[in-house]
Amino acid sequence: MKPDSTRTEELPIYESLIRERGDVVEEARVVAEETQHQMSLALSGVAPASQETGAP
């Protein structure tokens, strides 16, 4: 198969799913990094700012 024989309209199934449903893997990675950062702060004794909307 020649590289120039592939068309841009023929995307792998994963790219089609990302377009339809969003990039769940990327979203999970971002949430995991945020959680890791918050846990690092908590373990070092730094109190993270409250992110609750109804907190006084």
N, CA, C and O atoms as a Tinker XYZ file with bonds, in Angstrom:
   224  protein
     1  N      0.841000   -1.181000    0.000000    73     2
     2  CA     0.000000    0.000000    0.000000    64     1     3
     3  C      0.885000    1.242000    0.000000    63     2     4     5
     4  O      1.808000    1.348000    0.808000    81     3
     5  N      0.615000    2.156000   -0.878000    73     3     6
     6  CA     1.378000    3.390000   -0.984000    64     5     7
     7  C      0.857000    4.415000    0.020000    63     6     8     9
     8  O     -0.347000    4.482000    0.268000    81     7
     9  N      1.762000    5.221000    0.604000    73     7    10
    10  CA     1.307000    6.260000    1.539000    64     9    11
    11  C      0.352000    7.249000    0.894000    63    10    12    13
    12  O     -0.551000    7.751000    1.563000    81    11
    13  N      0.529000    7.546000   -0.403000    73    11    14
    14  CA    -0.340000    8.515000   -1.049000    64    13    15
    15  C     -1.699000    7.930000   -1.409000    63    14    16    17
    16  O     -2.588000    8.651000   -1.860000    81    15
    17  N     -1.865000    6.607000   -1.207000    73    15    18
    18  CA    -3.153000    5.994000   -1.525000    64    17    19
    19  C     -4.172000    6.169000   -0.400000    63    18    20    21
    20  O     -5.365000    5.953000   -0.613000    81    19
    21  N     -3.720000    6.559000    0.793000    73    19    22
    22  CA    -4.658000    6.790000    1.904000    64    21    23
    23  C     -5.273000    8.165000    1.772000    63    22    24    25
    24  O     -4.583000    9.142000    1.478000    81    23
    25  N     -6.574000    8.237000    1.990000    73    23    26
    26  CA    -7.285000    9.510000    1.910000    64    25    27
    27  C     -7.539000   10.030000    3.308000    63    26    28    29
    28  O     -7.688000    9.250000    4.249000    81    27
    29  N     -7.588000   11.337000    3.448000    73    27    30
    30  CA    -7.812000   11.919000    4.775000    64    29    31
    31  C     -9.214000   11.654000    5.282000    63    30    32    33
    32  O     -9.453000   11.731000    6.487000    81    31
    33  N    -10.162000   11.338000    4.382000    73    31    34
    34  CA   -11.528000   11.049000    4.816000    64    33    35
    35  C    -11.622000    9.689000    5.497000    63    34    36    37
    36  O    -12.579000    9.438000    6.230000    81    35
    37  N    -10.666000    8.820000    5.275000    73    35    38
    38  CA   -10.678000    7.479000    5.846000    64    37    39
    39  C     -9.852000    7.455000    7.135000    63    38    40    41
    40  O     -8.699000    7.024000    7.144000    81    39
    41  N    -10.463000    7.921000    8.211000    73    39    42
    42  CA    -9.778000    7.987000    9.491000    64    41    43
    43  C     -9.987000    6.695000   10.268000    63    42    44    45
    44  O    -11.008000    6.029000   10.099000    81    43
    45  N     -9.027000    6.335000   11.121000    73    43    46
    46  CA    -9.214000    5.167000   11.991000    64    45    47
    47  C    -10.448000    5.344000   12.886000    63    46    48    49
    48  O    -10.893000    6.465000   13.133000    81    47
    49  N    -10.975000    4.254000   13.353000    73    47    50
    50  CA   -12.197000    4.263000   14.164000    64    49    51
    51  C    -12.033000    5.127000   15.418000    63    50    52    53
    52  O    -12.984000    5.786000   15.838000    81    51
    53  N    -10.850000    5.133000   16.013000    73    51    54
    54  CA   -10.644000    5.914000   17.230000    64    53    55
    55  C    -10.849000    7.403000   16.958000    63    54    56    57
    56  O    -11.479000    8.091000   17.761000    81    55
    57  N    -10.333000    7.904000   15.853000    73    55    58
    58  CA   -10.505000    9.314000   15.528000    64    57    59
    59  C    -11.969000    9.647000   15.261000    63    58    60    61
    60  O    -12.430000   10.739000   15.592000    81    59
    61  N    -12.698000    8.711000   14.665000    73    59    62
    62  CA   -14.128000    8.923000   14.441000    64    61    63
    63  C    -14.870000    9.000000   15.767000    63    62    64    65
    64  O    -15.758000    9.836000   15.933000    81    63
    65  N    -14.516000    8.141000   16.705000    73    63    66
    66  CA   -15.159000    8.151000   18.016000    64    65    67
    67  C    -14.850000    9.433000   18.778000    63    66    68    69
    68  O    -15.713000    9.963000   19.478000    81    67
    69  N    -13.629000    9.933000   18.646000    73    67    70
    70  CA   -13.269000   11.184000   19.305000    64    69    71
    71  C    -14.132000   12.322000   18.779000    63    70    72    73
    72  O    -14.612000   13.151000   19.551000    81    71
    73  N    -14.325000   12.359000   17.482000    73    71    74
    74  CA   -15.176000   13.407000   16.895000    64    73    75
    75  C    -16.612000   13.296000   17.389000    63    74    76    77
    76  O    -17.261000   14.312000   17.642000    81    75
    77  N    -17.113000   12.073000   17.526000    73    75    78
    78  CA   -18.506000   11.869000   17.926000    64    77    79
    79  C    -18.722000   12.032000   19.422000    63    78    80    81
    80  O    -19.695000   12.657000   19.846000    81    79
    81  N    -17.823000   11.473000   20.226000    73    79    82
    82  CA   -18.044000   11.378000   21.673000    64    81    83
    83  C    -17.115000   12.232000   22.516000    63    82    84    85
    84  O    -17.338000   12.365000   23.720000    81    83
    85  N    -16.087000   12.811000   21.928000    73    83    86
    86  CA   -15.096000   13.553000   22.700000    64    85    87
    87  C    -13.932000   12.637000   23.054000    63    86    88    89
    88  O    -14.037000   11.415000   22.951000    81    87
    89  N    -12.839000   13.230000   23.464000    73    87    90
    90  CA   -11.632000   12.467000   23.782000    64    89    91
    91  C    -11.639000   12.104000   25.264000    63    90    92    93
    92  O    -11.081000   12.822000   26.094000    81    91
    93  N    -12.272000   10.991000   25.580000    73    91    94
    94  CA   -12.425000   10.547000   26.966000    64    93    95
    95  C    -11.070000   10.237000   27.583000    63    94    96    97
    96  O    -10.855000   10.507000   28.765000    81    95
    97  N    -10.161000    9.678000   26.811000    73    95    98
    98  CA    -8.829000    9.351000   27.327000    64    97    99
    99  C     -8.097000   10.625000   27.740000    63    98   100   101
   100  O     -7.468000   10.658000   28.798000    81    99
   101  N     -8.170000   11.665000   26.928000    73    99   102
   102  CA    -7.531000   12.943000   27.260000    64   101   103
   103  C     -8.181000   13.564000   28.492000    63   102   104   105
   104  O     -7.482000   14.090000   29.358000    81   103
   105  N     -9.496000   13.512000   28.580000    73   103   106
   106  CA   -10.200000   14.055000   29.738000    64   105   107
   107  C     -9.795000   13.319000   31.017000    63   106   108   109
   108  O     -9.594000   13.940000   32.060000    81   107
   109  N     -9.677000   12.002000   30.929000    73   107   110
   110  CA    -9.266000   11.207000   32.093000    64   109   111
   111  C     -7.841000   11.552000   32.502000    63   110   112   113
   112  O     -7.534000   11.610000   33.693000    81   111
   113  N     -6.966000   11.783000   31.520000    73   111   114
   114  CA    -5.579000   12.145000   31.816000    64   113   115
   115  C     -5.517000   13.479000   32.556000    63   114   116   117
   116  O     -4.766000   13.620000   33.521000    81   115
   117  N     -6.303000   14.459000   32.108000    73   115   118
   118  CA    -6.329000   15.781000   32.736000    64   117   119
   119  C     -6.834000   15.668000   34.169000    63   118   120   121
   120  O     -6.246000   16.255000   35.078000    81   119
   121  N     -7.907000   14.927000   34.382000    73   119   122
   122  CA    -8.457000   14.760000   35.728000    64   121   123
   123  C     -7.454000   14.038000   36.626000    63   122   124   125
   124  O     -7.301000   14.396000   37.794000    81   123
   125  N     -6.774000   13.031000   36.095000    73   123   126
   126  CA    -5.779000   12.298000   36.878000    64   125   127
   127  C     -4.619000   13.218000   37.278000    63   126   128   129
   128  O     -4.143000   13.150000   38.411000    81   127
   129  N     -4.167000   14.066000   36.371000    73   127   130
   130  CA    -3.090000   15.005000   36.694000    64   129   131
   131  C     -3.529000   16.003000   37.755000    63   130   132   133
   132  O     -2.761000   16.313000   38.665000    81   131
   133  N     -4.758000   16.511000   37.651000    73   131   134
   134  CA    -5.277000   17.444000   38.653000    64   133   135
   135  C     -5.375000   16.764000   40.014000    63   134   136   137
   136  O     -5.011000   17.351000   41.033000    81   135
   137  N     -5.862000   15.538000   40.029000    73   135   138
   138  CA    -5.988000   14.788000   41.281000    64   137   139
   139  C     -4.617000   14.522000   41.888000    63   138   140   141
   140  O     -4.435000   14.649000   43.099000    81   139
   141  N     -3.657000   14.156000   41.052000    73   139   142
   142  CA    -2.301000   13.908000   41.540000    64   141   143
   143  C     -1.717000   15.175000   42.161000    63   142   144   145
   144  O     -1.069000   15.119000   43.206000    81   143
   145  N     -1.949000   16.312000   41.516000    73   143   146
   146  CA    -1.454000   17.581000   42.044000    64   145   147
   147  C     -2.107000   17.896000   43.396000    63   146   148   149
   148  O     -1.425000   18.301000   44.338000    81   147
   149  N     -3.423000   17.710000   43.484000    73   147   150
   150  CA    -4.131000   17.971000   44.740000    64   149   151
   151  C     -3.643000   17.042000   45.851000    63   150   152   153
   152  O     -3.491000   17.470000   46.995000    81   151
   153  N     -3.399000   15.782000   45.523000    73   151   154
   154  CA    -2.922000   14.841000   46.536000    64   153   155
   155  C     -1.498000   15.173000   46.978000    63   154   156   157
   156  O     -1.155000   15.002000   48.148000    81   155
   157  N     -0.677000   15.643000   46.056000    73   155   158
   158  CA     0.678000   16.069000   46.423000    64   157   159
   159  C      0.623000   17.228000   47.409000    63   158   160   161
   160  O      1.368000   17.259000   48.389000    81   159
   161  N     -0.273000   18.188000   47.138000    73   159   162
   162  CA    -0.445000   19.312000   48.054000    64   161   163
   163  C     -0.952000   18.841000   49.409000    63   162   164   165
   164  O     -0.460000   19.286000   50.446000    81   163
   165  N     -1.923000   17.951000   49.407000    73   163   166
   166  CA    -2.503000   17.454000   50.659000    64   165   167
   167  C     -1.457000   16.704000   51.488000    63   166   168   169
   168  O     -1.396000   16.856000   52.709000    81   167
   169  N     -0.641000   15.898000   50.817000    73   167   170
   170  CA     0.374000   15.130000   51.532000    64   169   171
   171  C      1.509000   16.012000   52.050000    63   170   172   173
   172  O      2.187000   15.647000   53.010000    81   171
   173  N      1.717000   17.157000   51.428000    73   171   174
   174  CA     2.761000   18.070000   51.899000    64   173   175
   175  C      2.235000   19.023000   52.969000    63   174   176   177
   176  O      2.995000   19.825000   53.513000    81   175
   177  N      0.936000   18.939000   53.275000    73   175   178
   178  CA     0.347000   19.746000   54.343000    64   177   179
   179  C     -0.231000   21.068000   53.859000    63   178   180   181
   180  O     -0.638000   21.896000   54.674000    81   179
   181  N     -0.275000   21.276000   52.565000    73   179   182
   182  CA    -0.843000   22.503000   52.014000    64   181   183
   183  C     -2.328000   22.264000   51.775000    63   182   184   185
   184  O     -2.709000   21.304000   51.105000    81   183
   185  N     -3.162000   23.138000   52.326000    73   183   186
   186  CA    -4.598000   22.993000   52.154000    64   185   187
   187  C     -5.003000   23.592000   50.811000    63   186   188   189
   188  O     -4.801000   24.784000   50.581000    81   187
   189  N     -5.571000   22.779000   49.924000    73   187   190
   190  CA    -6.023000   23.330000   48.632000    64   189   191
   191  C     -7.254000   24.212000   48.827000    63   190   192   193
   192  O     -8.035000   23.999000   49.754000    81   191
   193  N     -7.422000   25.191000   47.962000    73   191   194
   194  CA    -8.590000   26.074000   48.016000    64   193   195
   195  C     -9.844000   25.274000   47.717000    63   194   196   197
   196  O     -9.834000   24.391000   46.860000    81   195
   197  N    -10.912000   25.579000   48.415000    73   195   198
   198  CA   -12.179000   24.909000   48.205000    64   197   199
   199  C    -12.748000   25.283000   46.850000    63   198   200   201
   200  O    -12.778000   26.461000   46.494000    81   199
   201  N    -13.203000   24.284000   46.080000    73   199   202
   202  CA   -13.762000   24.540000   44.767000    64   201   203
   203  C    -15.264000   24.360000   44.747000    63   202   204   205
   204  O    -15.872000   24.349000   43.677000    81   203
   205  N    -15.873000   24.219000   45.912000    73   203   206
   206  CA   -17.324000   24.061000   45.980000    64   205   207
   207  C    -17.992000   25.391000   45.696000    63   206   208   209
   208  O    -17.549000   26.434000   46.176000    81   207
   209  N    -19.060000   25.352000   44.914000    73   207   210
   210  CA   -19.732000   26.602000   44.517000    64   209   211
   211  C    -20.517000   27.234000   45.652000    63   210   212   213
   212  O    -20.677000   28.454000   45.673000    81   211
   213  N    -21.006000   26.453000   46.588000    73   211   214
   214  CA   -21.840000   27.001000   47.654000    64   213   215
   215  C    -21.083000   27.246000   48.947000    63   214   216   217
   216  O    -21.701000   27.558000   49.965000    81   215
   217  N    -19.776000   27.115000   48.937000    73   215   218
   218  CA   -18.993000   27.283000   50.155000    64   217   219
   219  C    -18.885000   28.752000   50.537000    63   218   220   221
   220  O    -18.637000   29.598000   49.678000    81   219
   221  N    -19.072000   29.066000   51.827000    73   219   222
   222  CA   -18.968000   30.469000   52.280000    64   221   223
   223  C    -17.530000   30.931000   52.368000    63   222   224
   224  O    -17.271000   32.078000   52.731000    81   223
